[in-house]
Amino acid sequence: MGKSQKVATLLGERQKIEKEIYKLQKSCQHSTKSIKNIRERLDSTTMVIRYVCDECYLIVGIPNNGDLQKFLKQ
C-alpha cells in the first residue's frame, strides 16, 4: 500500500470517527461539567480554559472570572 492510499484510508477513518463523536455529543445531556485546560483547536498548541462535559468531552462554556480564579489556584 502506497503512502497516498494509506493517507486516504486514515482520513476516511477519521471522518467516520468524527461523525460518531458528533452524534454522541449531540445526544448527550451534558449533566456534569468541569473546568479543564484544553487545546484551542486540534491543530493548535495554544491552551485555553473551558467548561467541558464530563461524559462526552464537548466544550459547553467559558468559566466566569470567579470560577477561573478558583481553578488557577488549585
All heavy atoms as a GROMACS GRO file, in nm:
protein
  598
    1MET      N    1   0.085  -0.118   0.000
    1MET     CA    2   0.000   0.000   0.000
    1MET      C    3   0.088   0.123   0.000
    1MET      O    4   0.177   0.138   0.083
    1MET     CB    5  -0.091  -0.002   0.124
    1MET     CG    6  -0.183   0.117   0.132
    1MET     SD    7  -0.286   0.122   0.280
    1MET     CE    8  -0.400  -0.008   0.250
    2GLY      N    9   0.063   0.213  -0.094
    2GLY     CA   10   0.142   0.334  -0.104
    2GLY      C   11   0.101   0.437   0.002
    2GLY      O   12   0.000   0.423   0.069
    3LYS      N   13   0.184   0.537   0.014
    3LYS     CA   14   0.158   0.641   0.115
    3LYS      C   15   0.027   0.713   0.090
    3LYS      O   16  -0.049   0.739   0.183
    3LYS     CB   17   0.273   0.743   0.118
    3LYS     CG   18   0.398   0.692   0.183
    3LYS     CD   19   0.503   0.801   0.189
    3LYS     CE   20   0.631   0.747   0.246
    3LYS     NZ   21   0.735   0.850   0.255
    4SER      N   22  -0.002   0.744  -0.035
    4SER     CA   23  -0.126   0.818  -0.064
    4SER      C   24  -0.249   0.734  -0.031
    4SER      O   25  -0.349   0.787   0.020
    4SER     CB   26  -0.130   0.864  -0.209
    4SER     OG   27  -0.128   0.753  -0.296
    5GLN      N   28  -0.244   0.604  -0.055
    5GLN     CA   29  -0.355   0.516  -0.020
    5GLN      C   30  -0.372   0.508   0.132
    5GLN      O   31  -0.482   0.509   0.182
    5GLN     CB   32  -0.334   0.376  -0.076
    5GLN     CG   33  -0.353   0.366  -0.226
    5GLN     CD   34  -0.327   0.225  -0.275
    5GLN    OE1   35  -0.236   0.158  -0.226
    5GLN    NE2   36  -0.406   0.181  -0.372
    6LYS      N   37  -0.261   0.497   0.201
    6LYS     CA   38  -0.264   0.490   0.347
    6LYS      C   39  -0.324   0.618   0.406
    6LYS      O   40  -0.408   0.613   0.495
    6LYS     CB   41  -0.121   0.468   0.400
    6LYS     CG   42  -0.109   0.457   0.550
    6LYS     CD   43  -0.163   0.327   0.600
    6LYS     CE   44  -0.131   0.314   0.748
    6LYS     NZ   45  -0.186   0.195   0.807
    7VAL      N   46  -0.281   0.733   0.353
    7VAL     CA   47  -0.333   0.862   0.400
    7VAL      C   48  -0.483   0.870   0.372
    7VAL      O   49  -0.561   0.911   0.458
    7VAL     CB   50  -0.257   0.979   0.335
    7VAL    CG1   51  -0.328   1.111   0.361
    7VAL    CG2   52  -0.114   0.985   0.387
    8ALA      N   53  -0.526   0.830   0.253
    8ALA     CA   54  -0.668   0.834   0.218
    8ALA      C   55  -0.750   0.744   0.311
    8ALA      O   56  -0.859   0.782   0.356
    8ALA     CB   57  -0.688   0.793   0.072
    9THR      N   58  -0.697   0.626   0.341
    9THR     CA   59  -0.766   0.534   0.433
    9THR      C   60  -0.778   0.596   0.572
    9THR      O   61  -0.884   0.591   0.634
    9THR     CB   62  -0.688   0.401   0.441
    9THR    OG1   63  -0.679   0.344   0.310
    9THR    CG2   64  -0.756   0.303   0.534
   10LEU      N   65  -0.669   0.651   0.621
   10LEU     CA   66  -0.672   0.712   0.754
   10LEU      C   67  -0.766   0.832   0.760
   10LEU      O   68  -0.838   0.850   0.859
   10LEU     CB   69  -0.530   0.753   0.796
   10LEU     CG   70  -0.434   0.638   0.823
   10LEU    CD1   71  -0.292   0.691   0.842
   10LEU    CD2   72  -0.478   0.558   0.944
   11LEU      N   73  -0.768   0.913   0.656
   11LEU     CA   74  -0.859   1.028   0.653
   11LEU      C   75  -1.005   0.981   0.652
   11LEU      O   76  -1.090   1.042   0.717
   11LEU     CB   77  -0.830   1.116   0.532
   11LEU     CG   78  -0.701   1.198   0.539
   11LEU    CD1   79  -0.675   1.267   0.405
   11LEU    CD2   80  -0.706   1.299   0.652
   12GLY      N   81  -1.034   0.875   0.580
   12GLY     CA   82  -1.169   0.818   0.580
   12GLY      C   83  -1.209   0.768   0.717
   12GLY      O   84  -1.322   0.791   0.762
   13GLU      N   85  -1.117   0.700   0.786
   13GLU     CA   86  -1.144   0.651   0.920
   13GLU      C   87  -1.167   0.766   1.016
   13GLU      O   88  -1.257   0.762   1.100
   13GLU     CB   89  -1.028   0.564   0.969
   13GLU     CG   90  -1.018   0.431   0.900
   13GLU     CD   91  -0.895   0.352   0.944
   13GLU    OE1   92  -0.841   0.379   1.053
   13GLU    OE2   93  -0.853   0.266   0.867
   14ARG      N   94  -1.086   0.871   1.003
   14ARG     CA   95  -1.100   0.988   1.090
   14ARG      C   96  -1.237   1.052   1.071
   14ARG      O   97  -1.303   1.091   1.167
   14ARG     CB   98  -0.990   1.090   1.064
   14ARG     CG   99  -1.003   1.213   1.156
   14ARG     CD  100  -0.886   1.304   1.146
   14ARG     NE  101  -0.900   1.387   1.027
   14ARG     CZ  102  -0.814   1.481   0.990
   14ARG    NH1  103  -0.704   1.500   1.061
   14ARG    NH2  104  -0.834   1.552   0.882
   15GLN      N  105  -1.282   1.062   0.946
   15GLN     CA  106  -1.413   1.121   0.919
   15GLN      C  107  -1.525   1.039   0.984
   15GLN      O  108  -1.618   1.095   1.042
   15GLN     CB  109  -1.435   1.131   0.768
   15GLN     CG  110  -1.560   1.208   0.732
   15GLN     CD  111  -1.574   1.226   0.582
   15GLN    OE1  112  -1.516   1.150   0.503
   15GLN    NE2  113  -1.649   1.326   0.542
   16LYS      N  114  -1.515   0.907   0.977
   16LYS     CA  115  -1.616   0.820   1.040
   16LYS      C  116  -1.615   0.840   1.191
   16LYS      O  117  -1.720   0.848   1.254
   16LYS     CB  118  -1.589   0.673   1.006
   16LYS     CG  119  -1.620   0.636   0.865
   16LYS     CD  120  -1.585   0.490   0.840
   16LYS     CE  121  -1.600   0.454   0.694
   16LYS     NZ  122  -1.557   0.316   0.667
   17ILE      N  123  -1.496   0.847   1.250
   17ILE     CA  124  -1.484   0.865   1.394
   17ILE      C  125  -1.541   1.000   1.436
   17ILE      O  126  -1.614   1.011   1.535
   17ILE     CB  127  -1.337   0.850   1.438
   17ILE    CG1  128  -1.291   0.705   1.423
   17ILE    CG2  129  -1.317   0.898   1.582
   17ILE    CD1  130  -1.142   0.684   1.436
   18GLU      N  131  -1.510   1.106   1.360
   18GLU     CA  132  -1.561   1.240   1.392
   18GLU      C  133  -1.713   1.244   1.385
   18GLU      O  134  -1.778   1.308   1.468
   18GLU     CB  135  -1.498   1.344   1.300
   18GLU     CG  136  -1.353   1.372   1.333
   18GLU     CD  137  -1.285   1.464   1.232
   18GLU    OE1  138  -1.345   1.492   1.125
   18GLU    OE2  139  -1.172   1.505   1.260
   19LYS      N  140  -1.773   1.175   1.288
   19LYS     CA  141  -1.919   1.169   1.278
   19LYS      C  142  -1.979   1.099   1.399
   19LYS      O  143  -2.081   1.142   1.453
   19LYS     CB  144  -1.962   1.096   1.150
   19LYS     CG  145  -1.956   1.178   1.026
   19LYS     CD  146  -2.010   1.099   0.907
   19LYS     CE  147  -2.006   1.181   0.780
   19LYS     NZ  148  -2.058   1.105   0.665
   20GLU      N  149  -1.918   0.989   1.441
   20GLU     CA  150  -1.967   0.915   1.557
   20GLU      C  151  -1.957   0.999   1.684
   20GLU      O  152  -2.050   1.002   1.765
   20GLU     CB  153  -1.891   0.784   1.572
   20GLU     CG  154  -1.949   0.693   1.678
   20GLU     CD  155  -1.886   0.556   1.681
   20GLU    OE1  156  -1.812   0.522   1.586
   20GLU    OE2  157  -1.910   0.484   1.778
   21ILE      N  158  -1.844   1.069   1.700
   21ILE     CA  159  -1.827   1.157   1.816
   21ILE      C  160  -1.933   1.266   1.814
   21ILE      O  161  -1.995   1.297   1.917
   21ILE     CB  162  -1.685   1.217   1.819
   21ILE    CG1  163  -1.583   1.109   1.853
   21ILE    CG2  164  -1.676   1.332   1.919
   21ILE    CD1  165  -1.438   1.153   1.837
   22TYR      N  166  -1.958   1.325   1.697
   22TYR     CA  167  -2.059   1.431   1.684
   22TYR      C  168  -2.197   1.380   1.728
   22TYR      O  169  -2.269   1.446   1.802
   22TYR     CB  170  -2.063   1.481   1.539
   22TYR     CG  171  -2.176   1.579   1.515
   22TYR    CD1  172  -2.166   1.712   1.556
   22TYR    CD2  173  -2.293   1.539   1.452
   22TYR    CE1  174  -2.270   1.801   1.534
   22TYR    CE2  175  -2.396   1.628   1.430
   22TYR     CZ  176  -2.384   1.759   1.472
   22TYR     OH  177  -2.487   1.847   1.451
   23LYS      N  178  -2.234   1.260   1.682
   23LYS     CA  179  -2.364   1.203   1.720
   23LYS      C  180  -2.373   1.180   1.870
   23LYS      O  181  -2.476   1.210   1.932
   23LYS     CB  182  -2.387   1.071   1.646
   23LYS     CG  183  -2.415   1.088   1.499
   23LYS     CD  184  -2.431   0.952   1.432
   23LYS     CE  185  -2.446   0.965   1.282
   23LYS     NZ  186  -2.454   0.833   1.216
   24LEU      N  187  -2.267   1.129   1.931
   24LEU     CA  188  -2.267   1.106   2.075
   24LEU      C  189  -2.277   1.237   2.153
   24LEU      O  190  -2.353   1.247   2.249
   24LEU     CB  191  -2.141   1.029   2.117
   24LEU     CG  192  -2.132   0.884   2.071
   24LEU    CD1  193  -1.993   0.829   2.097
   24LEU    CD2  194  -2.237   0.800   2.142
   25GLN      N  195  -2.202   1.338   2.110
   25GLN     CA  196  -2.206   1.467   2.178
   25GLN      C  197  -2.341   1.535   2.161
   25GLN      O  198  -2.390   1.600   2.252
   25GLN     CB  199  -2.093   1.557   2.128
   25GLN     CG  200  -1.957   1.510   2.174
   25GLN     CD  201  -1.843   1.591   2.118
   25GLN    OE1  202  -1.852   1.648   2.010
   25GLN    NE2  203  -1.733   1.597   2.191
   26LYS      N  204  -2.402   1.520   2.044
   26LYS     CA  205  -2.532   1.582   2.019
   26LYS      C  206  -2.641   1.520   2.107
   26LYS      O  207  -2.732   1.589   2.152
   26LYS     CB  208  -2.567   1.567   1.871
   26LYS     CG  209  -2.690   1.644   1.830
   26LYS     CD  210  -2.711   1.636   1.681
   26LYS     CE  211  -2.837   1.714   1.642
   26LYS     NZ  212  -2.864   1.706   1.500
   27SER      N  213  -2.633   1.390   2.132
   27SER     CA  214  -2.734   1.321   2.211
   27SER      C  215  -2.708   1.331   2.362
   27SER      O  216  -2.795   1.295   2.441
   27SER     CB  217  -2.744   1.175   2.170
   27SER     OG  218  -2.626   1.106   2.205
   28CYS      N  219  -2.593   1.380   2.401
   28CYS     CA  220  -2.557   1.390   2.544
   28CYS      C  221  -2.636   1.502   2.612
   28CYS      O  222  -2.663   1.606   2.552
   28CYS     CB  223  -2.406   1.416   2.557
   28CYS     SG  224  -2.349   1.422   2.728
   29GLN      N  225  -2.671   1.482   2.737
   29GLN     CA  226  -2.745   1.582   2.814
   29GLN      C  227  -2.652   1.684   2.882
   29GLN      O  228  -2.699   1.783   2.935
   29GLN     CB  229  -2.830   1.513   2.922
   29GLN     CG  230  -2.935   1.420   2.866
   29GLN     CD  231  -3.039   1.493   2.785
   29GLN    OE1  232  -3.089   1.597   2.826
   29GLN    NE2  233  -3.070   1.441   2.666
   30HIS      N  234  -2.523   1.659   2.884
   30HIS     CA  235  -2.423   1.747   2.946
   30HIS      C  236  -2.460   1.779   3.092
   30HIS      O  237  -2.459   1.894   3.134
   30HIS     CB  238  -2.403   1.876   2.867
   30HIS     CG  239  -2.388   1.857   2.720
   30HIS    ND1  240  -2.289   1.780   2.663
   30HIS    CD2  241  -2.462   1.904   2.615
   30HIS    CE1  242  -2.302   1.782   2.532
   30HIS    NE2  243  -2.406   1.855   2.500
   31SER      N  244  -2.493   1.674   3.166
   31SER     CA  245  -2.542   1.693   3.303
   31SER      C  246  -2.431   1.732   3.401
   31SER      O  247  -2.458   1.800   3.500
   31SER     CB  248  -2.612   1.566   3.352
   31SER     OG  249  -2.525   1.454   3.339
   32THR      N  250  -2.308   1.691   3.375
   32THR     CA  251  -2.198   1.731   3.463
   32THR      C  252  -2.087   1.792   3.379
   32THR      O  253  -2.058   1.746   3.268
   32THR     CB  254  -2.141   1.610   3.540
   32THR    OG1  255  -2.099   1.510   3.448
   32THR    CG2  256  -2.245   1.551   3.635
   33LYS      N  257  -2.027   1.895   3.433
   33LYS     CA  258  -1.919   1.962   3.362
   33LYS      C  259  -1.809   2.001   3.459
   33LYS      O  260  -1.833   2.015   3.578
   33LYS     CB  261  -1.971   2.086   3.287
   33LYS     CG  262  -2.027   2.193   3.379
   33LYS     CD  263  -2.081   2.309   3.298
   33LYS     CE  264  -2.140   2.414   3.394
   33LYS     NZ  265  -2.194   2.528   3.323
   34SER      N  266  -1.689   2.015   3.408
   34SER     CA  267  -1.576   2.061   3.487
   34SER      C  268  -1.491   2.155   3.405
   34SER      O  269  -1.501   2.158   3.283
   34SER     CB  270  -1.488   1.947   3.536
   34SER     OG  271  -1.518   1.825   3.489
   35ILE      N  272  -1.409   2.230   3.475
   35ILE     CA  273  -1.318   2.322   3.408
   35ILE      C  274  -1.192   2.246   3.373
   35ILE      O  275  -1.134   2.178   3.458
   35ILE     CB  276  -1.287   2.443   3.497
   35ILE    CG1  277  -1.416   2.521   3.528
   35ILE    CG2  278  -1.185   2.533   3.433
   35ILE    CD1  279  -1.396   2.636   3.625
   36LYS      N  280  -1.150   2.257   3.248
   36LYS     CA  281  -1.030   2.186   3.203
   36LYS      C  282  -0.946   2.276   3.113
   36LYS      O  283  -0.996   2.368   3.050
   36LYS     CB  284  -1.068   2.060   3.126
   36LYS     CG  285  -1.142   1.961   3.213
   36LYS     CD  286  -1.162   1.832   3.142
   36LYS     CE  287  -1.244   1.744   3.235
   36LYS     NZ  288  -1.222   1.607   3.219
   37ASN      N  289  -0.821   2.244   3.107
   37ASN     CA  290  -0.725   2.308   3.016
   37ASN      C  291  -0.725   2.224   2.889
   37ASN      O  292  -0.690   2.106   2.893
   37ASN     CB  293  -0.587   2.302   3.083
   37ASN     CG  294  -0.514   2.431   3.074
   37ASN    OD1  295  -0.559   2.525   3.012
   37ASN    ND2  296  -0.399   2.434   3.137
   38ILE      N  297  -0.765   2.282   2.778
   38ILE     CA  298  -0.772   2.206   2.652
   38ILE      C  299  -0.705   2.284   2.540
   38ILE      O  300  -0.682   2.405   2.552
   38ILE     CB  301  -0.918   2.175   2.613
   38ILE    CG1  302  -0.997   2.304   2.596
   38ILE    CG2  303  -0.983   2.085   2.715
   38ILE    CD1  304  -1.131   2.283   2.531
   39ARG      N  305  -0.674   2.215   2.431
   39ARG     CA  306  -0.618   2.284   2.315
   39ARG      C  307  -0.726   2.370   2.249
   39ARG      O  308  -0.842   2.329   2.241
   39ARG     CB  309  -0.565   2.184   2.213
   39ARG     CG  310  -0.430   2.131   2.253
   39ARG     CD  311  -0.364   2.061   2.139
   39ARG     NE  312  -0.430   1.931   2.115
   39ARG     CZ  313  -0.404   1.853   2.014
   39ARG    NH1  314  -0.316   1.889   1.924
   39ARG    NH2  315  -0.466   1.739   2.000
   40GLU      N  316  -0.687   2.486   2.202
   40GLU     CA  317  -0.782   2.577   2.139
   40GLU      C  318  -0.844   2.515   2.014
   40GLU      O  319  -0.964   2.526   1.991
   40GLU     CB  320  -0.711   2.708   2.104
   40GLU     CG  321  -0.801   2.816   2.055
   40GLU     CD  322  -0.729   2.947   2.034
   40GLU    OE1  323  -0.607   2.946   2.002
   40GLU    OE2  324  -0.792   3.051   2.051
   41ARG      N  325  -0.762   2.452   1.931
   41ARG     CA  326  -0.806   2.380   1.812
   41ARG      C  327  -0.723   2.253   1.802
   41ARG      O  328  -0.618   2.242   1.865
   41ARG     CB  329  -0.783   2.466   1.686
   41ARG     CG  330  -0.870   2.589   1.676
   41ARG     CD  331  -0.844   2.664   1.544
   41ARG     NE  332  -0.705   2.679   1.508
   41ARG     CZ  333  -0.626   2.778   1.551
   41ARG    NH1  334  -0.673   2.870   1.632
   41ARG    NH2  335  -0.500   2.785   1.513
   42LEU      N  336  -0.768   2.160   1.722
   42LEU     CA  337  -0.694   2.035   1.707
   42LEU      C  338  -0.553   2.056   1.656
   42LEU      O  339  -0.460   1.985   1.694
   42LEU     CB  340  -0.769   1.939   1.614
   42LEU     CG  341  -0.896   1.878   1.670
   42LEU    CD1  342  -0.964   1.793   1.563
   42LEU    CD2  343  -0.867   1.796   1.793
   43ASP      N  344  -0.535   2.154   1.568
   43ASP     CA  345  -0.404   2.177   1.508
   43ASP      C  346  -0.325   2.285   1.581
   43ASP      O  347  -0.226   2.334   1.529
   43ASP     CB  348  -0.419   2.214   1.360
   43ASP     CG  349  -0.499   2.342   1.340
   43ASP    OD1  350  -0.567   2.386   1.435
   43ASP    OD2  351  -0.495   2.397   1.229
   44SER      N  352  -0.366   2.319   1.703
   44SER     CA  353  -0.304   2.429   1.775
   44SER      C  354  -0.230   2.378   1.899
   44SER      O  355  -0.264   2.275   1.955
   44SER     CB  356  -0.412   2.528   1.819
   44SER     OG  357  -0.359   2.628   1.901
   45THR      N  358  -0.129   2.453   1.940
   45THR     CA  359  -0.060   2.422   2.065
   45THR      C  360  -0.104   2.517   2.176
   45THR      O  361  -0.062   2.503   2.290
   45THR     CB  362   0.093   2.431   2.048
   45THR    OG1  363   0.126   2.562   2.002
   45THR    CG2  364   0.143   2.327   1.951
   46THR      N  365  -0.190   2.612   2.144
   46THR     CA  366  -0.239   2.709   2.240
   46THR      C  367  -0.343   2.643   2.330
   46THR      O  368  -0.436   2.578   2.282
   46THR     CB  369  -0.303   2.830   2.169
   46THR    OG1  370  -0.208   2.886   2.079
   46THR    CG2  371  -0.349   2.934   2.268
   47MET      N  372  -0.327   2.660   2.462
   47MET     CA  373  -0.420   2.602   2.558
   47MET      C  374  -0.518   2.709   2.606
   47MET      O  375  -0.481   2.824   2.623
   47MET     CB  376  -0.343   2.544   2.677
   47MET     CG  377  -0.242   2.437   2.639
   47MET     SD  378  -0.315   2.293   2.561
   47MET     CE  379  -0.382   2.210   2.701
   48VAL      N  380  -0.644   2.668   2.627
   48VAL     CA  381  -0.747   2.757   2.680
   48VAL      C  382  -0.819   2.684   2.793
   48VAL      O  383  -0.819   2.561   2.799
   48VAL     CB  384  -0.848   2.801   2.571
   48VAL    CG1  385  -0.781   2.890   2.469
   48VAL    CG2  386  -0.912   2.683   2.505
   49ILE      N  387  -0.882   2.758   2.882
   49ILE     CA  388  -0.957   2.700   2.993
   49ILE      C  389  -1.105   2.711   2.960
   49ILE      O  390  -1.155   2.820   2.935
   49ILE     CB  391  -0.922   2.773   3.125
   49ILE    CG1  392  -0.773   2.757   3.155
   49ILE    CG2  393  -1.006   2.718   3.239
   49ILE    CD1  394  -0.723   2.841   3.269
   50ARG      N  395  -1.175   2.597   2.962
   50ARG     CA  396  -1.316   2.592   2.925
   50ARG      C  397  -1.391   2.493   3.014
   50ARG      O  398  -1.331   2.404   3.074
   50ARG     CB  399  -1.333   2.546   2.780
   50ARG     CG  400  -1.273   2.638   2.676
   50ARG     CD  401  -1.351   2.767   2.665
   50ARG     NE  402  -1.302   2.851   2.558
   50ARG     CZ  403  -1.223   2.956   2.575
   50ARG    NH1  404  -1.184   2.990   2.695
   50ARG    NH2  405  -1.184   3.027   2.472
   51TYR      N  406  -1.524   2.510   3.021
   51TYR     CA  407  -1.609   2.407   3.081
   51TYR      C  408  -1.623   2.297   2.977
   51TYR      O  409  -1.652   2.322   2.860
   51TYR     CB  410  -1.748   2.462   3.113
   51TYR     CG  411  -1.757   2.534   3.244
   51TYR    CD1  412  -1.784   2.670   3.248
   51TYR    CD2  413  -1.740   2.467   3.364
   51TYR    CE1  414  -1.793   2.737   3.368
   51TYR    CE2  415  -1.749   2.534   3.485
   51TYR     CZ  416  -1.775   2.669   3.487
   51TYR     OH  417  -1.784   2.735   3.605
   52VAL      N  418  -1.603   2.172   3.021
   52VAL     CA  419  -1.612   2.056   2.932
   52VAL      C  420  -1.705   1.954   2.996
   52VAL      O  421  -1.698   1.929   3.116
   52VAL     CB  422  -1.471   1.994   2.910
   52VAL    CG1  423  -1.478   1.871   2.824
   52VAL    CG2  424  -1.376   2.096   2.850
   53CYS      N  425  -1.794   1.896   2.915
   53CYS     CA  426  -1.883   1.791   2.964
   53CYS      C  427  -1.799   1.671   3.008
   53CYS      O  428  -1.710   1.627   2.936
   53CYS     CB  429  -1.980   1.750   2.853
   53CYS     SG  430  -2.088   1.611   2.898
   54ASP      N  431  -1.828   1.618   3.128
   54ASP     CA  432  -1.752   1.505   3.180
   54ASP      C  433  -1.781   1.375   3.106
   54ASP      O  434  -1.700   1.282   3.110
   54ASP     CB  435  -1.782   1.487   3.328
   54ASP     CG  436  -1.725   1.599   3.414
   54ASP    OD1  437  -1.626   1.662   3.371
   54ASP    OD2  438  -1.782   1.626   3.521
   55GLU      N  439  -1.895   1.367   3.039
   55GLU     CA  440  -1.932   1.243   2.972
   55GLU      C  441  -1.886   1.238   2.827
   55GLU      O  442  -1.836   1.137   2.780
   55GLU     CB  443  -2.084   1.224   2.978
   55GLU     CG  444  -2.133   1.201   3.121
   55GLU     CD  445  -2.283   1.182   3.126
   55GLU    OE1  446  -2.339   1.126   3.031
   55GLU    OE2  447  -2.343   1.225   3.226
   56CYS      N  448  -1.904   1.348   2.751
   56CYS     CA  449  -1.876   1.342   2.607
   56CYS      C  450  -1.761   1.434   2.564
   56CYS      O  451  -1.726   1.438   2.447
   56CYS     CB  452  -2.002   1.378   2.528
   56CYS     SG  453  -2.048   1.552   2.537
   57TYR      N  454  -1.704   1.509   2.657
   57TYR     CA  455  -1.588   1.595   2.632
   57TYR      C  456  -1.615   1.711   2.536
   57TYR      O  457  -1.522   1.764   2.475
   57TYR     CB  458  -1.467   1.514   2.584
   57TYR     CG  459  -1.426   1.408   2.683
   57TYR    CD1  460  -1.459   1.275   2.663
   57TYR    CD2  461  -1.357   1.443   2.798
   57TYR    CE1  462  -1.423   1.178   2.755
   57TYR    CE2  463  -1.322   1.347   2.892
   57TYR     CZ  464  -1.354   1.215   2.870
   57TYR     OH  465  -1.319   1.119   2.962
   58LEU      N  466  -1.741   1.752   2.524
   58LEU     CA  467  -1.775   1.867   2.441
   58LEU      C  468  -1.754   1.995   2.522
   58LEU      O  469  -1.785   2.000   2.641
   58LEU     CB  470  -1.922   1.859   2.397
   58LEU     CG  471  -1.972   1.974   2.310
   58LEU    CD1  472  -1.909   1.966   2.170
   58LEU    CD2  473  -2.123   1.970   2.298
   59ILE      N  474  -1.702   2.099   2.459
   59ILE     CA  475  -1.688   2.228   2.525
   59ILE      C  476  -1.828   2.284   2.542
   59ILE      O  477  -1.902   2.300   2.444
   59ILE     CB  478  -1.600   2.324   2.443
   59ILE    CG1  479  -1.459   2.269   2.430
   59ILE    CG2  480  -1.600   2.463   2.504
   59ILE    CD1  481  -1.371   2.346   2.334
   60VAL      N  482  -1.866   2.316   2.667
   60VAL     CA  483  -2.002   2.362   2.694
   60VAL      C  484  -2.007   2.505   2.748
   60VAL      O  485  -2.114   2.555   2.776
   60VAL     CB  486  -2.078   2.266   2.788
   60VAL    CG1  487  -2.104   2.134   2.719
   60VAL    CG2  488  -2.003   2.246   2.918
   61GLY      N  489  -1.894   2.569   2.764
   61GLY     CA  490  -1.897   2.706   2.811
   61GLY      C  491  -1.761   2.760   2.849
   61GLY      O  492  -1.659   2.691   2.845
   62ILE      N  493  -1.763   2.887   2.886
   62ILE     CA  494  -1.643   2.957   2.930
   62ILE      C  495  -1.662   2.995   3.076
   62ILE      O  496  -1.765   3.054   3.112
   62ILE     CB  497  -1.619   3.083   2.844
   62ILE    CG1  498  -1.602   3.044   2.697
   62ILE    CG2  499  -1.499   3.162   2.894
   62ILE    CD1  500  -1.596   3.161   2.602
   63PRO      N  501  -1.568   2.960   3.164
   63PRO     CA  502  -1.585   2.993   3.305
   63PRO      C  503  -1.579   3.143   3.331
   63PRO      O  504  -1.508   3.216   3.261
   63PRO     CB  505  -1.467   2.921   3.374
   63PRO     CG  506  -1.370   2.892   3.266
   63PRO     CD  507  -1.444   2.889   3.137
   64ASN      N  508  -1.657   3.187   3.431
   64ASN     CA  509  -1.652   3.329   3.469
   64ASN      C  510  -1.523   3.355   3.548
   64ASN      O  511  -1.449   3.262   3.581
   64ASN     CB  512  -1.776   3.370   3.547
   64ASN     CG  513  -1.792   3.292   3.676
   64ASN    OD1  514  -1.695   3.256   3.741
   64ASN    ND2  515  -1.916   3.266   3.714
   65ASN      N  516  -1.496   3.480   3.578
   65ASN     CA  517  -1.370   3.516   3.645
   65ASN      C  518  -1.354   3.447   3.780
   65ASN      O  519  -1.244   3.403   3.815
   65ASN     CB  520  -1.360   3.667   3.661
   65ASN     CG  521  -1.324   3.736   3.532
   65ASN    OD1  522  -1.266   3.675   3.443
   65ASN    ND2  523  -1.359   3.863   3.519
   66GLY      N  524  -1.461   3.436   3.858
   66GLY     CA  525  -1.453   3.370   3.988
   66GLY      C  526  -1.414   3.224   3.976
   66GLY      O  527  -1.325   3.176   4.047
   67ASP      N  528  -1.482   3.152   3.888
   67ASP     CA  529  -1.451   3.010   3.866
   67ASP      C  530  -1.311   2.992   3.809
   67ASP      O  531  -1.240   2.898   3.844
   67ASP     CB  532  -1.554   2.946   3.772
   67ASP     CG  533  -1.692   2.936   3.835
   67ASP    OD1  534  -1.702   2.944   3.959
   67ASP    OD2  535  -1.789   2.919   3.758
   68LEU      N  536  -1.271   3.084   3.724
   68LEU     CA  537  -1.138   3.079   3.664
   68LEU      C  538  -1.030   3.096   3.771
   68LEU      O  539  -0.932   3.022   3.773
   68LEU     CB  540  -1.126   3.188   3.557
   68LEU     CG  541  -1.002   3.189   3.471
   68LEU    CD1  542  -0.989   3.059   3.394
   68LEU    CD2  543  -1.007   3.306   3.375
   69GLN      N  544  -1.049   3.189   3.861
   69GLN     CA  545  -0.952   3.211   3.970
   69GLN      C  546  -0.943   3.090   4.061
   69GLN      O  547  -0.833   3.051   4.102
   69GLN     CB  548  -0.988   3.338   4.050
   69GLN     CG  549  -0.972   3.466   3.971
   69GLN     CD  550  -0.833   3.484   3.914
   69GLN    OE1  551  -0.734   3.458   3.979
   69GLN    NE2  552  -0.828   3.529   3.789
   70LYS      N  553  -1.057   3.028   4.094
   70LYS     CA  554  -1.056   2.906   4.177
   70LYS      C  555  -0.979   2.794   4.107
   70LYS      O  556  -0.900   2.723   4.170
   70LYS     CB  557  -1.200   2.858   4.204
   70LYS     CG  558  -1.274   2.943   4.302
   70LYS     CD  559  -1.416   2.890   4.318
   70LYS     CE  560  -1.504   2.987   4.391
   70LYS     NZ  561  -1.644   2.940   4.396
   71PHE      N  562  -1.001   2.779   3.977
   71PHE     CA  563  -0.933   2.675   3.900
   71PHE      C  564  -0.782   2.700   3.898
   71PHE      O  565  -0.703   2.607   3.916
   71PHE     CB  566  -0.987   2.671   3.757
   71PHE     CG  567  -0.914   2.576   3.667
   71PHE    CD1  568  -0.937   2.439   3.676
   71PHE    CD2  569  -0.824   2.621   3.572
   71PHE    CE1  570  -0.870   2.351   3.592
   71PHE    CE2  571  -0.757   2.534   3.490
   71PHE     CZ  572  -0.779   2.397   3.499
   72LEU      N  573  -0.742   2.824   3.880
   72LEU     CA  574  -0.599   2.856   3.870
   72LEU      C  575  -0.528   2.841   4.005
   72LEU      O  576  -0.408   2.818   4.007
   72LEU     CB  577  -0.580   2.997   3.815
   72LEU     CG  578  -0.624   3.014   3.668
   72LEU    CD1  579  -0.616   3.161   3.628
   72LEU    CD2  580  -0.540   2.929   3.575
   73LYS      N  581  -0.599   2.852   4.116
   73LYS     CA  582  -0.538   2.839   4.248
   73LYS      C  583  -0.514   2.694   4.286
   73LYS      O  584  -0.438   2.665   4.377
   73LYS     CB  585  -0.625   2.904   4.354
   73LYS     CG  586  -0.620   3.055   4.347
   73LYS     CD  587  -0.704   3.118   4.456
   73LYS     CE  588  -0.700   3.270   4.444
   73LYS     NZ  589  -0.786   3.335   4.544
   74GLN      N  590  -0.578   2.599   4.217
   74GLN     CA  591  -0.562   2.457   4.250
   74GLN      C  592  -0.424   2.409   4.219
   74GLN      O  593  -0.356   2.439   4.132
   74GLN     CB  594  -0.662   2.372   4.173
   74GLN     CG  595  -0.802   2.395   4.216
   74GLN     CD  596  -0.899   2.309   4.136
   74GLN    OE1  597  -0.862   2.234   4.048
   74GLN    NE2  598  -1.026   2.323   4.168
   0.00000   0.00000   0.00000
